[in-house]
Amino acid sequence: MSAASDQDRFWQWFEGNNERLHAAVYGNDRRARERAIEELAGLSKGIAPGLTLEIGKDRKGKRHTLIVSVDGKLELVDAAKDFVDAAPAVPGWKIVAFRPRDELVGGMEIALNGERVAADDIWFRVTDTCDGLDLVLYVRGLTASNKGPRGVAAFLFAEHVVGERDTLTLLNSREAEPLPQAPSSEGLRPLRELADVFDQVKAKKFPPPGKLPIGLKSEWAIVQGTKNGSPLVGMLHLGLRPMAGHPDYDRRLTLSIPFQGRFDGLPARREEYLAVCELGERLTEILQEGQQSLLTLAITATGRRELIFHTANAEAALQRLARFRAAGGVHNLEAEVERDTFWDLYRSFCPSPGSDETEDH
């Protein structure tokens, strides 16, 4: 059975049992609550292994909430998004991927391994780097011997304030350091301001589609290597490096244009190569209009020209392609959409600092 049909089966079961589960979780019968939680976890385990499902109430108390969390597992981020996207609209329920942000309550503390950390014990600094946001938490009482538990407690507070999604997908690094005696004089901010500062830095680094400050026809680099034993040549859009991981562009759209290739997989005739490139340019212009999609990589290998985009609206991008076909465009064009929150494929081609701008794959 396919993953999609497994998910459909789970959501059909959830639609028929959601009120019973919520009543059990929030009822006074402890055993019924335990059985309901075990039932929910057991049914989801084989369909979405590693994901954690939690039932709660929203702040206004008008709807129940089903939260799909990854508990810090970066490799499950895309799976959580896809799992929630497959969910139907269930009346009275809000189904969300990742634990949402929450407000700090006065006197909140986290106790770990004999260490107690309060929200007021934590200050921070957020900086923008090429690969994401760097967060440093400065913790009162942190030493080399207690850095483990006090650092973990501080990170849990940060996730509570920023939310699981942004913590996992936007942070490039996070560190815990001892709190200096005069944190404000060193440019640090108290934890209660983290959400606002984080959003300001995030908005500056990742403007919405249509407002990206990028020259989409500049800063390209040659990539070359092998694919399935055949030569691979292509162009990598280095100008998008600061945008890699943009939260709005979390789907990868791959267009594949087949051609008659030589024994090594490259075009047999120059005319055919030029025709394929011209078609690719037309498609790129269509998809990049309004910065709906961004061309990250163009690869020629194994009898195909592959154009790899990150898109902010996969459904609309596919509709543009359908209109292109209907207007007399190429009909053997292949399109595939995959979730790629962290831009893994693009980053795998990006040269490391100080390296040559060509990569083998």
Secondary structure, 3 states (H helix, E strand, C coil): CCHHHHHHHHHHHHHHHHHHHHHHHCCCCHHHHHHHHHHHHHHHHCCCCCCEEEEEECCCCCCEEEEEECCCCHHHHHHHHHHHHCCCCCCCEEEEECCCCCCCCCCCEEEECCEEEEHHHEEEEEEEECCEEEEEEEECCCCCCCHHHHHHHHHHHHHHHHCHHHHHHHEEEEEEEECCCCHHHHCCEEHHHHHHHHHHHHHHHCCCCCCCCCCCCCCEEEEEEEECCEEEEEEEEHHHHHHCCCCCCCEEEEEEEECCECCCCCECCHHHHHHHHHHHHHHHHHHHHHHCEEEEEEEEECCEEEEEEEECCHHHHHHHHHHHHHCCCCCCCEEEEEECCCCHHHHHHCCCCCCCCCCCC
